[in-house]
Amino acid sequence: MATDEITQRILRISDIDNEPQEILAPIHSYDQMPLMSLEEAVQPLVPILPAVQDYAYMAKEKCKKPEDGLTQDESASIMLYSMGWEPLEQCLYFALNAALRSADRQNLDPWYLYLKLIQTALSRLQSQHRFVYRGVKTDLSDRYR
């Protein structure tokens, strides 16, 4: 339904209230992980995101011949992050962002293989210099002084 899709898009750019107000410990352990296929990288996420394998398959099907120099798995890892599904709490970007915002860094343990893959993909993309806007319905100026 179009209304659900619009609601989901709004939630993606207006979830600023979920941002932690403290500095979190850095994340390092994922960079020591081996680079795996997307199917292998999402396997540890199945208990958290029951539908993740189906969406990973769809992402790979849509990324058979990436034009950006990435591998199919790398390109599909980025696409998978951008895909939305219901329920929202079991959507990859929602669950990953919640884990990244958590002060308990052990919440990231099942994400390490996926983080390695998507970070590798993002690091291989050519840099772009663009303005990015984020819409929020609140005054945040006091948070950043």
N, C-alpha and C positions, 0 to 999 in steps of 0.2 A: 504494500500500500504506500502511496506517495507521501502521506502524512507521516508515517513511521520513518521513512527514509529522511525526510526533512528534519524530524525530531532528532534522529541519530546524528545527522550532520551538525546540527546546532550543539548537541552535547559534546561533540568532538572538539569544538573550538571554544567552548564556554565553560570548560571544567576547571577553571582557575582556582576555585575554592578547594579543590583536592590537592593543590600544590603544598608540599610541606613548608613550614615556616622556619625550619632549622636546616643547618648544613648537614647533609648525610655523608656517611663514610663512602669513600670512592669504591668503585667496582673494578676489581682487577682480575679475579680468577678466571673469568670467561675467556680472556685473551690467551690463556694457556691451553684451551680446549682444541681438539683437532677440528679441522674444517670438514663438515659432513654434508651429505645430501639434505635437501629440505625434509624428505620423509624421515630421515634419521634424527634430524634436529628437532622435529616436533614430537617425536615419540614420547619424551619425558613429560610433555604437556598434556597428554591425553587425559590423565586423572583430573586436571584442572579445566581443560577445554575439550569435552567429549567429541565435538564436531571438527576439531582442528585438522585431522587427517583428510577429511572430505574437502575442506577449503584449501588445504595445501595442494591437493590433487588438481583442483580447479585452477589455482594460481599457476601451477606448472604447465597446465594445458594452454593457458593464455600467454605463456612466456616461452614458447618453443624455440623461437629464433630472435633473441634479444638484439636490438640494433645499437645498444649502448656499450658493447664490449664485455658485458657481464656474462657469466654462465647462466644457464637456464635456472639453476637452483638459486643463484644470487638474485637474479631478477625476480623470481617468484617469491623469495623471502620478503622483498620490499612490497610486492603486490599483496602478499598475505597480510602484512601489517596494515595496509590501507583498506582491506576488505572489512565490511561490517556484517554482523549477523545477529540473530536473536537467540537467546536473550542477551542483552547488551553485556551483562556481567561475564558471559562466557565467550565474548568476542576477543580475539587476540589482542588488539591494540588496547582495549579497556583493561584486560587482565595484566598485560605487560606493564602498562603505565602505572597501575596500582602497585605492582611489585617493585618497580623502580622508585616509586615515591615512599615506599615503606622503610622505616628506620631499621627494621629487622632484615638485614641483608641476606639471611638464609632463605627468605622468600624468593630470592633470585636463583637459587640452586637449579631448579628444573629448567630454567630459561637459558643457561649458559651455552648450550649448543646452538640454539636459535640466535642468541646475541652474537656469537662468534660469526655465524653466517651472515646475518644482516649487517653487522658492522664491517665485515670484509666487503660486502657489496657496496655499501655506502662510501667506503674509503676509495673504492675504485672508480666511482663516478667523477666526472669532470666537475670542478668547482664552478658554481654559478654565483654571480653577485646580483642579488635581487632584494627588493623590499618584501617583507612578509608581515602581514597584518593578522592580528588575532582580536576577535570581538568578545568583549566582556561587558556586563551590565553593572559594573561597580567601579568605584574610584580606588585604584591600587597605588596611587602615588606615595602614600605613607610607607608602604612595604619596601620601596626601593630608594629610600633617602639615605 
